[in-house]
Amino acid sequence: MTDNTSHLRPDGTTFPPVTPDPPPPPGYVEPVIPDCGLAEDEARGDPVAEPPD
């Protein structure tokens, strides 16, 4: 694709059309990611706590 090529059509659709993600396989269990709170601390600007000596 060159810099002048676009998949956007005049009506706002794209070609080829965007396809949705396939369904998960049978028996798939989504992994649980624990919330350690780092994102909230960084958003507040709090420094990361140092481990005790």
PAZAPA-4460 file (N, C-alpha, C; in steps of 0.05 Angstrom, whole numbers, plus 32768, in hexadecimal, padded with zeros to 4 digits):
% residues 53
    n_x    n_y    n_z   ca_x   ca_y   ca_z    c_x    c_y    c_z   seq   type   mol
   8011   7FE8   8000   8000   8000   8000   8012   8019   8000     1      M     A
   800C   802B   7FEF   801B   8044   7FED   800F   8059   7FFF     2      T     A
   801C   806F   8002   8011   8085   8013   7FF7   8090   8007     3      D     A
   7FF3   808D   7FEE   7FDB   8098   7FE1   7FC4   8084   7FE0     4      N     A
   7FC7   806C   7FEA   7FB2   8058   7FE8   7FA3   8057   8003     5      T     A
   7F89   8055   8001   7F78   8054   8019   7F63   803E   8015     6      S     A
   7F5D   8030   802A   7F47   801C   8028   7F2C   8028   8030     7      H     A
   7F2C   8042   8036   7F13   804F   803E   7F04   8058   8025     8      L     A
   7EEB   8050   8024   7EDA   8056   800D   7ECC   8071   8012     9      R     A
   7EC1   807D   7FFE   7EB3   8097   8002   7E9C   8096   8016    10      P     A
   7E8F   807E   8019   7E78   807C   802C   7E82   8076   8048    11      D     A
   7E9C   8074   804D   7EA7   8070   8068   7EAD   8053   806E    12      G     A
   7EA6   8041   805C   7EAC   8025   8061   7EC8   801E   8057    13      T     A
   7ED2   8007   805E   7EED   8000   8055   7EEB   7FE6   8044    14      T     A
   7EFF   7FE3   8032   7F01   7FCA   8023   7F1D   7FC1   8025    15      F     A
   7F22   7FA8   802D   7F0E   7F94   8034   7F01   7F9B   804F    16      P     A
   7EE8   7F91   8053   7EDA   7F98   806C   7EE9   7F8D   8084    17      P     A
   7EE6   7F9B   809A   7EF2   7F93   80B3   7EE3   7F7A   80BD    18      V     A
   7EF2   7F66   80C5   7EE6   7F4D   80CF   7EE8   7F4C   80ED    19      T     A
   7ED4   7F42   80FB   7ED5   7F40   8118   7EE8   7F2A   8121    20      P     A
   7EF2   7F2B   8139   7F02   7F16   8144   7EF2   7EFC   8146    21      D     A
   7EFF   7EE6   8140   7EF0   7ECC   8142   7EEA   7EC6   815F    22      P     A
   7ED6   7EB5   8163   7ECF   7EAE   817F   7EE6   7E9D   818B    23      P     A
   7EE8   7E9E   81A6   7EFD   7E8D   81B2   7EF7   7E70   81AE    24      P     A
   7F0C   7E5F   81AF   7F08   7E43   81AC   7EF9   7E37   81C3    25      P     A
   7EEB   7E20   81C0   7EDD   7E14   81D6   7EF0   7E0E   81ED    26      P     A
   7EE7   7E14   8205   7EF6   7E0E   821D   7F0A   7E24   8224    27      G     A
   7F0C   7E39   8214   7F1F   7E4E   8219   7F17   7E5E   8232    28      Y     A
   7F2A   7E62   8244   7F25   7E72   825C   7F37   7E8A   825A    29      V     A
   7F2B   7EA2   825A   7F3B   7EBB   8259   7F4C   7EBE   8272    30      E     A
   7F66   7EC4   826F   7F77   7EC6   8287   7F6F   7EDE   8298    31      P     A
   7F71   7EDB   82B2   7F6B   7EF1   82C4   7F85   7F00   82C9    32      V     A
   7F84   7F1A   82C4   7F9B   7F2B   82C8   7F95   7F3C   82E1    33      I     A
   7FA5   7F38   82F6   7FA0   7F46   830F   7FA6   7F64   830C    34      P     A
   7F96   7F74   8319   7F99   7F91   8319   7FAC   7F98   8330    35      D     A
   7FC5   7FA0   8329   7FD8   7FA7   833E   7FD7   7FC4   8345    36      C     A
   7FC7   7FD4   8338   7FC4   7FF0   833F   7FD9   8002   8334    37      G     A
   7FEC   7FF8   8324   8002   8009   831A   7FF7   801F   8308    38      L     A
   7FE3   8019   82F7   7FD9   802D   82E5   7FCD   8045   82F4    39      A     A
   7FBF   803F   830A   7FB3   8055   831A   7FC9   8065   8328    40      E     A
   7FDE   8058   8332   7FF4   8067   833F   8002   8079   832B    41      D     A
   8007   806E   8313   8014   807E   82FE   8003   8096   82F6    42      E     A
   7FE9   8092   82F4   7FD6   80A7   82EC   7FD7   80BE   8300    43      A     A
   7FD9   80B7   831A   7FDA   80CB   832F   7FF6   80D7   8332    44      R     A
   800A   80CB   8325   8025   80D5   8327   8033   80CB   8340    45      G     A
   8028   80B8   834E   8035   80AD   8366   804D   809E   835E    46      D     A
   8063   80A0   836D   807B   8090   8367   8075   8073   836E    47      P     A
   8083   8061   8361   8080   8045   8366   808E   803F   8381    48      V     A
   807F   8031   8392   808A   802B   83AC   80A2   8018   83AA    49      A     A
   80B7   801E   83BA   80CE   800D   83BA   80CA   7FF7   83CE    50      E     A
   80D4   7FDF   83C9   80D0   7FC9   83DB   80E0   7FCE   83F5    51      P     A
   80D6   7FC5   840C   80E5   7FCA   8425   8100   7FBB   8425    52      P     A
   8113   7FC5   8434   812D   7FB9   8435   812D   7FA0   8446    53      D     A
***
